[in-house]
Amino acid sequence: MLALDPAGHVILVRHSYGSDKWMPPGGGLKAGEDPVGAGARELLEETGCHLRDGRRVALSDEDLHGASNVVHVVVGQTSEDPVPDGREIVEARAFAIDALPEAMPAGLADLISGWIAAR
């Protein structure tokens, strides 16, 4: 889930579990749930931000500990400042596309740029 603020900055989060790397907000799809709706739900749960004009721009299969994980990439906008939920998310911040944090999984910055361009 990629949410862009009014300045075009992308919201990223750091989780309270696993890696301390910056990632887009996201989570699992409920049975029968629309990917755009799920992205909006996860963004709100994790950052308190509401999604506007969400659109699925990519679909990919990723290996998740030996199992296939289908990822729906949704890009949209928000007008709110992110606030971490304090439980699952310990930090949430908006970053300029040309100033993404170094502490991200390898290759994610390039993917983010491509997903935003696909919007």
N, C-alpha and C positions, 0 to 999 in steps of 0.2 A: 504494500500500500504506500504510494507516494502522494503526499499532500504538499502542495505548494502554497506558501503564504502570499500576501499581496505583492511583496517585493520579488517573488519568483524563487524564494529560498525553499529548500526541501526540508521537511521535518524528519529527523532521525532520532532514534532512542537507544538507550543502553539498558539491558535487562538486569534484573537482580540475580539471575541464575546463568549458568553457562559462561560463555565468553563475555568479556567486557568491551567488545567491539561495538561500534555504532552500526545500527541496522535500521531499515525502514520499519515502521510499525506493521504488525501483521499477526496472523493466527489462523486457526483452523476454520474450515467451512462446516456449518451445521448441515445435516441431511436436507437436501432440497433447497439450500440457501443460494441466492444469487451472489456471484463473486463481488459485484459492486456493492451490494448491500452488506456483505460480510466485511469488506474493506472499510466501509463507513462505520460499522459496528466496532471493529477492532480499533480504528483510529480514535473514536470517541472513548472507548474503554481505557485505552492506554495513555491518551494525551489530553482528553477533554475537548478535542477539536471536532467540529462538524464538517463533514465532507460535502462539497458542492461540485456539480458537474463531473462526477466520477465516470471513468471509462476504462474498460479492460483493454490493455494495450499489448499484453504478451501472455503466453502460456508456456510453461516449461516443466519438464520432468527433472527432478533433482534426486540424488541419492541421499537418503536420510538414514544413516546407520544401517545400511544394507537393504533398505526398503525404498521403493519408488514413492516419491512425494510430488504430486502435481501442484505447481505454483501458478496462481492467477495473479498477474501484476495489474493493479488498478492505479490510475493516476487521476488526481482531482485537485481541487482547491479548498482552502480554508481561510477564514479571516481572523481566526483566533490564535493567540499565542499558546504553544504547547505547555502543558503542565503534567509532569509524570504522575502516574496513579499512586506512587509510593509503595506499591506492593510488588507488582511484576516489573514495573519500569522505575529505574532509579534516576534517570536523567533523560530529558527530552529537549531538543533544541532545533532551531531552523538554521540551515547552513546555505550559503551561496553555492551554486553549482560549481563554480570555479575555485571554491575554497572548502571542499569536503574534508572531513577529518582524516588523518593518516591511519587512525585505529579503526580500520574497516576490513572486512574480509577481502582477500585478493580479488581484483577484477570487479568488485561491486561498484566502484565509482564510475567506471566506463559503462556498466549496465544501466546505472541510474541515468546517466546522460542520454543514452540511447532510448530508454523508456520515456523520458520526458519529451525528447524530440519526436517520438512516435505519437504523442498525444495530439 
